[in-house]
Amino acid sequence: MLSELSLLIQDHFDITPDPAAALGDTELTSLDMIELAVRIEDRFGVRITEEAYAQCETLEDLAGYIEQHASAG
């Protein structure tokens, strides 16, 4: 999941994210984060809310959140 999420970010935002870096330290703007949430929902069927972003400190955390909620849904 982490590699798929990283690839999604690379393809759509033209950056190579560090999976262990804080999401706030990425080059993504707040509007990019909203677009990323939409793309995650389209691709993986998991809705990413503001609360979910708040729970996920890193890209690794976000990938874990997606895996957990994709299997639950």
Secondary structure, DSSP 8 states (H G I E B T S, - for coil): -HHHHHHHHHHHH-----TTSBGGGSS--HHHHHHHHHHHHHHHS----HHHHHH--BHHHHHHHHHHHHHH-
